[in-house]
Structure formats: C-alpha cells, structure tokens
Amino acid sequence: MTIGLRRYRGLLLSGAALVSVGAGLAVANPLGGVVVGGSATIQNPGPGSVTINQSSQNAIINWQTFNIGRGETTTFNQPNSASIALNRVIGGQGPSFLDGTLTANGRVFIVNGDGILFGPNSSINTAGFLATTNNIRDADFMAGRYNFNIPGNPNASIVNLGSITATSGGFAALVAPGVRNSGTITATLGTVSLAAGNAFTLDFYGDRLITLAVNDQIASQVIDVATGQPLRSLVHNEGRLSANGGRVELTAAAARAVVDSVINNRGVIEANSIGTRNGMIVLSAAKPPLVAVIRPRLTIDAVGLPGMLKLYLPAMKSSLRMLLVVARKPAVVMDEWAPNRMPSPLTMNTRPFAVSVPSRNDGPCPPITRLSATEELFG
C-alpha cells in the first residue's frame, strides 16, 4: 500500500476534515506508463499534469502506479467518444488513490487488482468509465471482447468519495469484490452500475451493462480500501447514484463470508424518466439469497412515464414475501401473493420479478423508501 493511502486512512479514521486530506500526500499523476496495445503517447506538459494522446480506437497502457493527487490532472485525448483506453496497474504497490481530476472525450478503464480509492476531491469526467479489480487479456480487449475474467485480490474493494460523471448516454461502473459509493455518480440517459464480483462481462449494447460470471462467489471478507475495515455489504451506496432517462444497476455475487446484506442503499438512487426515455433501477444477485435493503429514498419515476424497479431473482417460488413502503402512503405489504395477483396499482412480472409504479398526472410517483427482499423468497 502506498504511504499516501496509509496516511489518508489514518486521517479518515481519526476524524480529521476530509477537505485537508489531499495536502501533502505521497501521490502523483500516473507513473511508468508503457503502451502495450494500440497507439498512444504519454506526455507531461507541466507539473501535476499528464496527457495521453490516443490515436487508435483501443489502446492499452501498463502503469507502475495510477494515482492522481489533489490539484493534479490527467487528460485523455481520444479519436472519438467510443474509443477506449485500458489503464492497467502492474507495479504491485497497492491500491490506486485518485484525488484529482481525470478527463477524457472517450472511455477510460482503470484496472488495479489491489483496489481503487477515489478521494473527496476527485473529479472524473469521461464518455464512459470503468474502475475494476478484475483484469482482462490483451487479445480480448483489442478484439472488443470485454471479458474481465482474471480476478484480482479477493478482498479488494473500490470506494468513491468524489464525483464521477459520464457524458450524456455514457456509463460509469465500479466492479470489485466489494464496492462502496459515498460520493456522486451520474450518467444521464446512460447507465450507472455498482457490482460485486470476481469476473464479469461488459456489454455496451445488451440489456445489462455488467453481467457477473455464473456461480461467482465472494469467498473472502472484503476490506474497505478507505477505512481498512471489513465491508458489511458487498454493494453499498450512501451517496447519490443518478441515471435519469437511463438505468441504475446494483449487482452482487453470492457471499460466502458473513455480511449484513448483499446490497445496501442508505443514499439516493434516481432514474427518472426524461422525454420518451424511461428510467429503470435494477437489483440482481448471481445466486440466492438476494438481500437488499433500500433506504431512505429510491426514485424511479417522473411525470408522464412509468418507471420500473426490477429484482432479478435466480430462483423464485410461485409466491413471495416482500415489504414495500411508499412515501406519504400507508405501507403496502405484499404477503404470499401469487405473481399474477399483486394489488393495484402495483404490477409484477415473473423472471425477472418487477414492480412497476405508474406515474401520476399530478406529479412524480412517491419514492420507494424501503425495500427488503430476503431469503424468504427462495425455496
């Protein structure tokens, strides 16, 4: 682990103000970059600045370290918004710490098997962004097969305390054995994805951005890269996830270690409709049980269009037990309802299970304040 990250953890755990964390940390812009696929050049136009000029559609750069200190900037100039730069950390010096600015007109992937921490001063702005602990073979990447099936450290995590923004129609995804968001992740008309897994496929054009490997399991106790403490949920959001007119996906593999929940939201998730584009929030588990606790606010709709909340259940009985509380209304308890007998105005489809809350003429549907889907759903 880098000295800077150890010092950051110490300040965080001692309760020091986060705004002062970046000063004096032993981090710098990405160092030791070697282009191993495609065509790109690396320049240092000034102190605290790194510029990557990419001329091929896909490019691979192996770095000794990929850190961005507070006040530093890393810029990718790429052929177009669909171009991808794969940045792989191979130095073995621990997690990456990004607390500065990263910008790109295309897509940027960062791979570090030891984890990645986005500090409170970090600002990521790209057409598409992926941060993961899972590696990919060069041949697969250059051929457009985005199969990240080489696991990193089994107890590694990715934590965001800053701001990650994808341009309109883009995506932002964090994938590791454990993922926590305490900042803001935005992809208007696009996809925001938090996923806990050891192997996955990235699909720009399918119905899911991230698909975890079949029978994937998180075998170890996952450690929070920011605090050094065990994560109590594999996917945890206590910040803001926003994909208005698009999708927010929370996906988790099965947990062999004891956790309080697989997916836990204490922040805000919003996927409001924009124009003719419906918003959708998707919760899914690779295998049962799926334990999802959603609070305090989950907004899935806007005026004029229905929103959709989906639970992808790998093995569902003909009846289920579920609690859904809608703000400003009495609790609606769905207890042992067959799939075709849900109370109106809520509707349900099977495989995947879906709750659709129709919009109202007098304003957006009230947000769902708590959703708990427990192992009672499974036989």
C-alpha positions as CSV (number, residue, x, y, z in Angstrom):
1,M,0.0,0.0,0.0
2,T,1.3,3.5,-0.8
3,I,2.4,5.8,2.0
4,G,-0.2,8.3,0.9
5,L,-3.0,5.9,1.2
6,R,-2.0,4.7,4.6
7,R,-1.8,8.4,5.7
8,Y,-5.2,9.0,4.2
9,R,-6.7,6.2,6.1
10,G,-5.2,7.5,9.4
11,L,-6.7,10.9,8.9
12,L,-10.1,9.4,7.9
13,L,-10.2,7.1,10.9
14,S,-9.1,9.9,13.3
15,G,-12.0,12.1,12.1
16,A,-9.8,14.8,10.5
17,A,-11.6,17.0,8.0
18,L,-11.7,15.4,4.6
19,V,-11.0,18.6,2.8
20,S,-7.5,18.7,4.2
21,V,-6.6,15.1,3.2
22,G,-5.1,15.8,-0.2
23,A,-2.4,18.2,1.0
24,G,1.0,16.6,1.3
25,L,0.0,13.1,0.4
26,A,2.7,11.0,-1.3
27,V,0.7,10.6,-4.5
28,A,1.4,11.8,-8.0
29,N,0.0,11.5,-11.5
30,P,0.2,8.1,-13.3
31,L,3.8,7.0,-13.5
32,G,5.8,4.5,-15.5
33,G,3.4,4.1,-18.4
34,V,4.2,1.7,-21.3
35,V,1.9,1.3,-24.3
36,V,1.5,-2.4,-24.9
37,G,-1.5,-2.3,-27.3
38,G,-2.8,0.1,-29.9
39,S,-1.2,3.5,-30.4
40,A,-0.8,6.3,-27.8
41,T,1.8,8.8,-26.5
42,I,2.2,9.9,-22.9
43,Q,3.3,13.5,-22.2
44,N,4.0,15.6,-19.1
45,P,3.2,19.1,-20.3
46,G,3.7,20.6,-16.8
47,P,4.0,19.9,-13.1
48,G,1.0,18.0,-11.9
49,S,-0.3,17.2,-15.4
50,V,-0.2,14.1,-17.6
51,T,-1.7,14.0,-21.1
52,I,-2.4,10.8,-23.1
53,N,-2.9,11.3,-26.8
54,Q,-4.5,8.1,-28.2
55,S,-4.6,7.6,-31.9
56,S,-6.0,4.0,-32.2
57,Q,-9.6,3.1,-31.3
58,N,-8.4,0.9,-28.4
59,A,-5.2,1.3,-26.5
60,I,-3.6,-0.5,-23.5
61,I,-1.2,1.2,-21.2
62,N,0.6,-0.7,-18.3
63,W,1.4,1.7,-15.5
64,Q,3.7,1.2,-12.4
65,T,1.2,3.4,-10.5
66,F,-2.0,5.2,-11.4
67,N,-2.6,7.9,-8.8
68,I,-3.8,11.4,-9.2
69,G,-3.1,13.8,-6.3
70,R,-5.2,16.7,-5.2
71,G,-4.8,19.6,-7.7
72,E,-3.3,17.3,-10.4
73,T,-4.9,16.5,-13.8
74,T,-4.7,13.5,-16.1
75,T,-6.2,14.1,-19.6
76,F,-7.0,11.6,-22.3
77,N,-7.4,12.9,-25.9
78,Q,-9.0,10.1,-27.9
79,P,-10.2,9.7,-31.5
80,N,-13.9,9.7,-30.6
81,S,-16.4,9.1,-27.7
82,A,-16.3,5.3,-28.3
83,S,-12.5,5.0,-28.1
84,I,-11.2,3.1,-25.1
85,A,-8.0,3.5,-23.1
86,L,-7.3,0.5,-20.8
87,N,-5.0,1.5,-17.9
88,R,-3.6,-1.5,-16.1
89,V,-1.6,-1.1,-12.9
90,I,1.1,-3.7,-12.7
91,G,3.6,-2.1,-10.1
92,G,2.3,-4.1,-7.2
93,Q,2.4,-1.0,-4.9
94,G,-1.1,-1.4,-3.5
95,P,-4.4,0.4,-4.3
96,S,-4.7,3.4,-6.6
97,F,-5.6,6.8,-5.0
98,L,-7.3,9.3,-7.2
99,D,-8.0,12.7,-5.6
100,G,-7.5,15.0,-8.5
101,T,-9.1,15.4,-12.0
102,L,-9.4,12.9,-14.8
103,T,-11.0,14.0,-18.1
104,A,-11.5,12.2,-21.4
105,N,-13.6,12.6,-24.5
106,G,-13.8,8.8,-24.8
107,R,-13.9,5.9,-22.5
108,V,-11.4,5.1,-19.8
109,F,-10.9,1.8,-18.0
110,I,-8.7,1.5,-14.8
111,V,-7.7,-1.9,-13.6
112,N,-5.9,-2.4,-10.2
113,G,-6.2,-5.8,-8.6
114,D,-5.4,-4.3,-5.1
115,G,-8.3,-1.8,-5.2
116,I,-9.0,1.9,-6.1
117,L,-10.0,4.8,-3.9
118,F,-11.5,8.0,-5.3
119,G,-10.9,10.7,-2.8
120,P,-13.3,13.5,-1.8
121,N,-11.5,15.9,-4.2
122,S,-11.6,13.6,-7.2
123,S,-13.5,14.6,-10.3
124,I,-13.9,12.1,-13.2
125,N,-15.5,13.2,-16.4
126,T,-15.5,10.9,-19.4
127,A,-17.8,9.4,-22.1
128,G,-17.6,6.1,-20.3
129,F,-15.7,5.0,-17.2
130,L,-14.9,1.6,-15.6
131,A,-12.9,1.0,-12.5
132,T,-12.3,-2.6,-11.5
133,T,-10.0,-5.0,-9.7
134,N,-10.6,-7.7,-12.4
135,N,-8.1,-7.9,-15.2
136,I,-8.6,-8.7,-18.9
137,R,-6.4,-10.4,-21.5
138,D,-4.9,-8.0,-24.1
139,A,-6.2,-10.0,-27.0
140,D,-9.7,-9.9,-25.7
141,F,-9.6,-6.2,-25.1
142,M,-8.2,-5.3,-28.5
143,A,-10.8,-7.6,-30.2
144,G,-13.7,-5.9,-28.4
145,R,-14.4,-8.8,-26.1
146,Y,-14.7,-7.2,-22.8
147,N,-14.4,-10.3,-20.6
148,F,-12.8,-9.3,-17.3
149,N,-12.3,-12.9,-16.0
150,I,-8.9,-12.6,-14.2
151,P,-9.7,-11.9,-10.5
152,G,-7.6,-9.5,-8.5
153,N,-7.1,-9.6,-4.8
154,P,-10.1,-11.4,-3.4
155,N,-10.6,-9.0,-0.5
156,A,-10.0,-5.8,-2.6
157,S,-12.6,-3.0,-2.9
158,I,-13.4,0.2,-4.8
159,V,-14.6,3.2,-2.9
160,N,-15.8,6.5,-4.3
161,L,-15.9,9.6,-2.1
162,G,-15.8,12.1,-5.0
163,S,-17.6,12.8,-8.3
164,I,-17.8,10.5,-11.3
165,T,-19.7,11.8,-14.3
166,A,-20.3,10.2,-17.7
167,T,-21.4,12.4,-20.6
168,S,-25.0,12.0,-21.9
169,G,-25.6,8.4,-22.9
170,G,-22.4,7.2,-21.3
171,F,-21.8,4.8,-18.4
172,A,-20.0,4.7,-15.1
173,A,-19.2,1.3,-13.5
174,L,-17.4,0.2,-10.4
175,V,-16.7,-3.6,-10.2
176,A,-14.8,-5.4,-7.4
177,P,-15.4,-8.0,-4.7
178,G,-16.8,-5.0,-2.7
179,V,-17.9,-1.6,-3.8
180,R,-18.9,1.5,-1.8
181,N,-20.1,4.8,-3.1
182,S,-20.3,7.8,-0.7
183,G,-19.9,10.4,-3.5
184,T,-21.9,11.1,-6.6
185,I,-22.0,9.0,-9.8
186,T,-24.0,10.4,-12.7
187,A,-24.8,9.1,-16.2
188,T,-27.8,10.9,-17.7
189,L,-29.5,8.8,-20.4
190,G,-26.9,6.2,-19.7
191,T,-26.0,3.5,-17.1
192,V,-24.6,3.6,-13.5
193,S,-23.5,0.2,-12.3
194,L,-22.1,-0.9,-8.9
195,A,-21.2,-4.6,-9.0
196,A,-19.6,-7.0,-6.6
197,G,-17.9,-10.0,-8.3
198,N,-14.7,-11.7,-9.3
199,A,-15.4,-11.9,-13.0
200,F,-17.7,-10.2,-15.4
201,T,-18.5,-9.2,-18.9
202,L,-19.0,-5.6,-20.0
203,D,-21.7,-5.2,-22.7
204,F,-22.4,-1.8,-24.2
205,Y,-25.4,-2.9,-26.2
206,G,-27.2,-5.6,-24.1
207,D,-29.9,-5.2,-21.5
208,R,-27.3,-5.2,-18.8
209,L,-24.0,-3.3,-18.7
210,I,-22.4,-5.7,-16.3
211,T,-23.0,-9.4,-16.2
212,L,-21.3,-11.4,-13.5
213,A,-19.9,-14.8,-14.1
214,V,-22.2,-17.8,-13.4
215,N,-21.8,-19.3,-9.9
216,D,-19.5,-16.4,-8.9
217,Q,-19.0,-16.2,-5.1
218,I,-17.2,-13.7,-2.9
219,A,-15.2,-16.1,-0.7
220,S,-13.2,-13.6,1.4
221,Q,-14.1,-10.8,3.8
222,V,-13.8,-7.7,1.7
223,I,-11.8,-4.8,3.2
224,D,-12.9,-1.2,2.6
225,V,-10.0,0.5,0.8
226,A,-10.7,3.8,2.5
227,T,-11.0,2.7,6.1
228,G,-9.2,-0.6,6.3
229,Q,-12.3,-2.1,8.0
230,P,-14.4,-5.0,6.7
231,L,-17.3,-4.1,4.4
232,R,-20.7,-5.1,5.9
233,S,-22.4,-5.0,2.4
234,L,-20.9,-6.1,-0.9
235,V,-22.5,-3.2,-2.7
236,H,-23.1,-0.2,-0.6
237,N,-24.4,3.2,-1.6
238,E,-24.6,6.1,0.9
239,G,-24.2,8.8,-1.7
240,R,-26.1,9.6,-4.9
241,L,-26.5,7.4,-8.0
242,S,-28.2,9.2,-10.9
243,A,-29.1,7.9,-14.3
244,N,-32.2,9.9,-15.3
245,G,-33.6,8.5,-18.6
246,G,-31.3,5.5,-18.1
247,R,-30.5,2.7,-15.7
248,V,-29.0,2.2,-12.3
249,E,-27.8,-1.4,-11.8
250,L,-26.8,-2.8,-8.4
251,T,-25.5,-6.4,-8.8
252,A,-23.8,-8.8,-6.4
253,A,-22.4,-12.3,-6.4
254,A,-23.2,-14.6,-3.5
255,A,-21.3,-14.0,-0.3
256,R,-19.7,-16.9,1.5
257,A,-18.4,-14.7,4.3
258,V,-21.0,-13.2,6.7
259,V,-22.3,-9.8,5.7
260,D,-25.3,-7.8,6.9
261,S,-26.7,-7.5,3.4
262,V,-25.6,-8.1,-0.2
263,I,-26.9,-4.8,-1.4
264,N,-27.4,-1.8,0.9
265,N,-28.6,1.7,0.0
266,R,-28.6,4.5,2.5
267,G,-28.3,7.2,0.0
268,V,-30.2,8.4,-3.1
269,I,-30.8,6.3,-6.2
270,E,-32.7,8.1,-9.0
271,A,-33.6,7.0,-12.6
272,N,-36.3,9.5,-13.5
273,S,-37.8,9.5,-17.0
274,I,-36.7,12.1,-19.5
275,G,-38.8,12.8,-22.5
276,T,-39.6,9.4,-24.0
277,R,-36.8,7.6,-22.1
278,N,-37.9,5.6,-19.1
279,G,-35.8,5.3,-16.1
280,M,-35.1,1.9,-14.5
281,I,-33.4,0.7,-11.3
282,V,-32.2,-3.0,-11.3
283,L,-31.2,-5.1,-8.4
284,S,-29.8,-8.5,-9.1
285,A,-27.9,-11.4,-7.5
286,A,-25.8,-14.1,-9.2
287,K,-27.5,-16.7,-6.9
288,P,-29.8,-16.7,-3.9
289,P,-30.3,-15.3,-1.4
290,L,-30.6,-11.7,-2.5
291,V,-30.7,-9.5,0.5
292,A,-31.4,-5.9,-0.5
293,V,-32.1,-3.1,1.9
294,I,-33.1,0.2,0.2
295,R,-33.4,3.4,2.2
296,P,-34.0,6.2,2.6
297,R,-35.0,7.2,-1.0
298,L,-35.4,5.4,-4.3
299,T,-36.9,7.5,-7.1
300,I,-37.9,5.5,-10.1
301,D,-40.4,7.7,-12.0
302,A,-41.3,11.1,-13.4
303,V,-44.4,12.7,-14.7
304,G,-45.9,11.0,-17.7
305,L,-43.9,7.8,-17.9
306,P,-43.8,4.7,-15.8
307,G,-40.6,3.8,-14.0
308,M,-39.5,0.3,-13.3
309,L,-37.8,-1.4,-10.4
310,K,-36.6,-4.9,-11.2
311,L,-35.3,-7.6,-8.9
312,Y,-33.6,-10.4,-10.8
313,L,-34.2,-13.5,-8.7
314,P,-32.3,-16.6,-9.7
315,A,-34.9,-19.0,-8.1
316,M,-38.3,-17.7,-7.2
317,K,-41.2,-19.6,-5.7
318,S,-44.7,-19.2,-7.0
319,S,-45.4,-17.0,-4.1
320,L,-43.2,-14.5,-2.3
321,R,-43.0,-12.4,0.8
322,M,-42.0,-8.8,0.4
323,L,-42.4,-5.4,2.1
324,L,-42.7,-2.3,0.1
325,V,-43.2,1.1,1.8
326,V,-44.2,4.1,-0.4
327,A,-43.7,7.6,1.0
328,R,-46.8,9.5,2.0
329,K,-48.9,6.4,1.8
330,P,-49.7,3.6,4.2
331,A,-47.4,0.7,4.0
332,V,-48.3,-1.8,1.2
333,V,-47.5,-5.3,2.4
334,M,-47.3,-7.9,-0.3
335,D,-47.6,-11.1,1.7
336,E,-47.8,-14.5,-0.1
337,W,-49.2,-13.0,-3.3
338,A,-49.1,-15.1,-6.4
339,P,-47.2,-13.4,-9.3
340,N,-50.4,-12.5,-11.2
341,R,-52.4,-11.3,-8.1
342,M,-50.4,-8.2,-7.0
343,P,-52.6,-5.4,-5.6
344,S,-53.3,-2.5,-8.0
345,P,-51.7,-0.1,-8.9
346,L,-48.6,-2.3,-8.4
347,T,-47.9,-4.9,-11.0
348,M,-45.5,-7.8,-11.1
349,N,-43.9,-9.8,-13.8
350,T,-42.0,-13.0,-13.3
351,R,-38.4,-13.8,-14.1
352,P,-37.4,-11.2,-13.6
353,F,-39.7,-10.0,-10.8
354,A,-40.6,-6.4,-11.4
355,V,-42.5,-3.8,-9.5
356,S,-43.9,-1.1,-11.8
357,V,-45.2,2.1,-10.2
358,P,-47.2,4.0,-12.8
359,S,-46.8,7.8,-13.0
360,R,-49.5,10.2,-11.8
361,N,-51.0,13.2,-13.6
362,D,-50.4,15.4,-10.5
363,G,-46.7,14.8,-10.2
364,P,-44.0,12.1,-9.9
365,C,-44.7,8.9,-8.0
366,P,-43.6,9.0,-4.4
367,P,-40.2,7.5,-3.9
368,I,-39.9,3.9,-2.5
369,T,-38.4,4.4,0.9
370,R,-37.6,0.8,1.9
371,L,-37.4,-2.4,0.0
372,S,-36.4,-5.6,1.7
373,A,-36.2,-8.8,-0.3
374,T,-34.9,-11.6,1.9
375,E,-34.2,-15.3,1.5
376,E,-37.9,-16.0,2.3
377,L,-38.2,-15.5,-1.5
378,F,-36.4,-18.7,-2.2
379,G,-37.3,-22.4,-1.8
